[in-house]
Amino acid sequence: MRNSPPNKRLKPRLSDKVGKVAATKTTARTKHSPKSLPIKLAISPKNKAQSNEWSGDTEARILQAARQEFLNRGLSGARMRSIAASAGVNAALPNYYFRSKEALYAAALRDTLQKVWGELKQAALSLSPDASFEELIREFLARYFALLTQHPEFPRL
């Protein structure tokens, strides 16, 4: 509390209310009802879950924007502010999630490799074990080139 007498205070300070928001309920009157209605001020679990979903979506948008920026300008030409603008997020968020441009590049490369090699692994597991070595190599290369056409960023990253 401040050094002023308690009777002289006209408004409660925000700092007085911060710790009490989740524990207390405030009331409001409407013109339709003379009774007081409780208003919940704390964040509900639904909003917390939604916030976690948004953060995952934010990271994915940053990765996608970074991948595109690195493809267009390379590692040395890419700018974190441009990546943030492309992802539609605050300029500080790429640094918050990835700490540096190099770490963001590594994450974008890792994400792309996981997608491509995961699909290649599935393709290899689906091949017939009775096939000859030549058939296995042909099928594997055909699927590999199909993946390269689906993910043109892979060789350029």
Secondary structure, DSSP 8 states (H G I E B T S, - for coil): --SS-GGG--S--HHHHHTTTTT--EEE--SS-SS-EEE--S--HHHHHHHHHHHHHHHHHHHHHHHHHHHHHHHHH--HHHHHHHHTS-TTHHHHHHSSHHHHHHHHHHHHHHHHHHHHHHHHHHS-TTS-HHHHHHHHHHHHHHHHHH-THHHH-
